[in-house]
Amino acid sequence: MGDLLTADAIRLDRRAADRDDAIRQCGQTLVEIGAVAPAYVEAMLERERSVSTYVGEGVAIPHATQAGKAAVLRDALAVLRFPDGVDWGGERVQVCVAIAAVGDGHVELLGQLATVLLDPERARQLREASRPEDVLSLLAPIDA
């Protein structure tokens, strides 16, 4: 995972009025950590309008359209937890893993996230994580 996900990009006690608000908060987190320019946030909303980023187990992976890649300053991830959940087109999302990537540096973490989601206990731990260290540990490679 390297420096794609750092503790300052993990926000575990968020509230969102709706899906778009949650996506804006994800994008703003990526802006705050210096990973993207503000234009990336609108490209994330555009992506969601065309294809849902909900992946199951209460998790969504918001990211931008191909056009949004021009606003990426460096590959990074952000994890935002919404304990009360957010309606995501009829599904309930509690964790968003936001992606900013020009290349394929995020692919390893996506594979790890898929592994977490395939294990209901690990997925529950991710939804209930209360410390950034817990998230970093859950998303670290299993063989690490």
Beta strands, then each sheet from edge to edge (+ up, - down):
strand 1: 10-11
strand 2: 54-56
strand 3: 59-60
strand 4: 76-88
strand 5: 91-100
sheet 1: 1+ 4+ 5- 3- 2+
end
